[in-house]
Amino acid sequence: MKKIIFLATVAFASASCGKDVGSSAGAASPAAQSPLKEWLEGKALVVDVRTPGEFASGHHPRAVNIPVDQVQSRISEFGDKSKPIVVYCASGSRSGHAKRTLESLGYSSVINAGGFRDLP
């Protein structure tokens, strides 16, 4: 019984910190990628929440680097709370944390795009 509860807890935790688009096992569905692609092409603020070193090794061309541990202290850089925001990191975990932080501060249009290599 303890093993079943543990596995259920792990499954829930994994699901709750994954990216918003597609599945963690593969590419995002075309329907899910459509708004993300549109946002990445100019509609949204694109934020890379990885470290400056990771950002320097490659990033989305429109991305600004605000490491996840600085999101709250640099909140003024995110602008209007209704503006679309795309956050990403290496795997989707840190960007999931950034998304939750932004939503707790009143931002209403935030997408966790997952990992940099997953971006369309």
Buried (B, 14 or more C-beta within 10 A) or exposed (E): EEEEEEEEEEEEEEEEBBBBBBEBEEEBEEEBBEBBBEBBEEBBBBBBBBBEEBBEEEBBEBBBBBBBEEBEEEBEEBEEBEBBBBBBBBBBBBBBBBBBBBBEEEBEBBBBBBBBEBBB
